[in-house]
Amino acid sequence: MRRLRRAELPEDPAELARFLVGKTLVHDSPAGRMSGRIVETEAYLVGDPACHAYRGETKRNHALFLERGHVYVYFIYGAHYMLNVSADRAGAGAGVLLRAMEPLEGLALMRGSGKPTEIACGPGRLAAAMQITPQFDGGDFCGPGPLWLGTAERPVGEIGKSVRIGITKAAHLELRFYERGNPCVSGPARLRN
């Protein structure tokens, strides 16, 4: 496995969301390496009312306006961090939410509880398991650093597509991508098969 290069990342947010399914998320923490296969993503487009960049650039969402392949971390519901990948050209304002991951390495280091299939099943759990904090916001998934995106460790299965989960604005858009049949995918059964 190697780090993904920015040139490999599709410039279109929906294409990037689909491309990332099956790729590897790695956190080389001081305690050791944690990694997992990305099995579920959601795209948030330029002009999308559900995207945090919709109303323009702010200090909070600045990372979404960086060139594709940068880290955007935000806090939601007063309880969870969410991990995203900036997903367009610099200045555009789009992202891909990493919704679920299948653990590969460092399960004992991952924060959370439940079976291995549950520890990173859902975007809040994924960020908690991988020890994601605001310190990573604005970082580069394709550059040197402890948090990075890697190539696939094995071929991806069939990729499904559905509406996004847990939003009210533009919820009808089919911008969620997932590996069909993977037990680590989140959401209701009708959106996992």
SEMARKOL-173285 format. One record per residue (C-alpha): z, y, x negated; residue number from 1. Coordinates in steps of 0.2 Angstrom, whole numbers. Each point is the difference from the previous one (the first is absolute). Layout:
BEGIN
{{Z,Y,X},NUM}
...
//
This chain:
BEGIN
{{0,0,0},1}
{{-4,18,-6},2}
{{2,17,7},3}
{{-13,6,12},4}
{{-11,14,-7},5}
{{-2,16,11},6}
{{-19,-3,0},7}
{{3,-17,9},8}
{{9,8,14},9}
{{-12,4,15},10}
{{0,19,4},11}
{{0,-3,19},12}
{{18,-2,6},13}
{{-5,-14,13},14}
{{-9,-9,-14},15}
{{14,2,-12},16}
{{12,-7,13},17}
{{-10,-16,2},18}
{{-3,-1,-19},19}
{{19,0,-4},20}
{{3,-15,11},21}
{{3,-15,-13},22}
{{2,12,-14},23}
{{17,0,-10},24}
{{14,13,1},25}
{{11,0,-16},26}
{{16,9,-4},27}
{{5,-2,-18},28}
{{19,5,3},29}
{{13,1,-14},30}
{{7,-17,7},31}
{{-17,-9,-1},32}
{{-17,-1,9},33}
{{-2,-1,19},34}
{{-17,-3,7},35}
{{-8,-6,16},36}
{{-17,-2,9},37}
{{-4,14,12},38}
{{-3,-8,16},39}
{{-1,14,12},40}
{{-5,18,-1},41}
{{-4,15,12},42}
{{-12,14,-4},43}
{{3,19,5},44}
{{-16,10,-1},45}
{{-4,19,-3},46}
{{2,8,17},47}
{{10,-14,7},48}
{{14,7,11},49}
{{11,-15,-6},50}
{{-2,4,-18},51}
{{14,10,-9},52}
{{-14,11,-7},53}
{{-7,6,17},54}
{{8,17,0},55}
{{-4,4,-19},56}
{{8,-2,-16},57}
{{19,2,-3},58}
{{13,-4,-13},59}
{{4,-15,10},60}
{{-17,-7,2},61}
{{-8,6,-17},62}
{{-3,-17,-6},63}
{{-12,-4,14},64}
{{-12,14,-6},65}
{{-1,-8,-18},66}
{{-15,-11,-5},67}
{{0,-17,7},68}
{{12,-12,-8},69}
{{16,11,-1},70}
{{17,-4,8},71}
{{6,8,16},72}
{{18,-4,5},73}
{{8,7,15},74}
{{16,-3,10},75}
{{0,-4,18},76}
{{13,-2,14},77}
{{14,5,-11},78}
{{0,-18,-7},79}
{{-16,-6,-9},80}
{{-12,5,-14},81}
{{-19,-4,3},82}
{{-12,-3,-14},83}
{{-18,7,1},84}
{{-15,1,-11},85}
{{-10,17,0},86}
{{-17,-5,6},87}
{{-14,13,-2},88}
{{-6,13,-12},89}
{{12,13,-7},90}
{{4,13,13},91}
{{-5,-10,15},92}
{{16,-7,7},93}
{{0,-18,5},94}
{{10,-16,-3},95}
{{3,-18,2},96}
{{17,-7,5},97}
{{5,-16,-8},98}
{{7,-9,15},99}
{{4,-18,-7},100}
{{0,-10,-16},101}
{{2,-18,-4},102}
{{13,-2,-15},103}
{{-7,-7,-16},104}
{{12,4,-14},105}
{{18,6,-1},106}
{{6,-5,17},107}
{{18,0,-6},108}
{{-2,18,-5},109}
{{-7,6,17},110}
{{12,9,12},111}
{{1,-6,18},112}
{{4,-16,9},113}
{{-7,-15,9},114}
{{-13,-13,-5},115}
{{-13,4,-14},116}
{{-13,3,14},117}
{{11,13,8},118}
{{7,10,-14},119}
{{-16,12,-1},120}
{{-7,-3,17},121}
{{-2,18,7},122}
{{-2,16,-10},123}
{{19,5,0},124}
{{4,-18,-7},125}
{{-14,1,-13},126}
{{6,16,-7},127}
{{18,-6,0},128}
{{-4,-17,-8},129}
{{-10,9,-14},130}
{{14,13,-3},131}
{{-11,15,5},132}
{{8,17,-1},133}
{{-7,18,0},134}
{{0,-1,-19},135}
{{-17,-9,1},136}
{{-8,13,12},137}
{{-15,8,-9},138}
{{-1,-14,-13},139}
{{-17,-9,-4},140}
{{-2,-18,5},141}
{{-15,-1,-12},142}
{{9,8,-15},143}
{{14,-5,-12},144}
{{17,-2,9},145}
{{11,-12,8},146}
{{-8,0,18},147}
{{-18,-6,0},148}
{{-14,-9,9},149}
{{-7,-16,-7},150}
{{-15,-11,3},151}
{{2,-15,12},152}
{{9,-15,-7},153}
{{-10,-11,12},154}
{{-14,2,13},155}
{{4,9,16},156}
{{-1,-9,16},157}
{{-10,6,15},158}
{{4,18,3},159}
{{5,6,18},160}
{{-2,17,7},161}
{{10,8,14},162}
{{8,16,7},163}
{{14,8,-10},164}
{{18,-4,4},165}
{{15,11,4},166}
{{-10,17,3},167}
{{-4,10,16},168}
{{-14,11,-7},169}
{{-17,-8,-2},170}
{{8,-17,2},171}
{{-17,-7,7},172}
{{-8,1,-17},173}
{{-3,-17,-8},174}
{{6,5,-17},175}
{{12,-14,-3},176}
{{-5,-14,-12},177}
{{9,-16,-3},178}
{{-2,-18,-7},179}
{{-2,-11,15},180}
{{13,-14,1},181}
{{11,7,-14},182}
{{18,-2,6},183}
{{5,16,-9},184}
{{-11,11,11},185}
{{11,11,12},186}
{{-3,4,18},187}
{{-2,-9,17},188}
{{-8,-17,-1},189}
{{-16,7,9},190}
{{-2,11,-14},191}
{{2,-13,-14},192}
{{-12,-13,4},193}
//
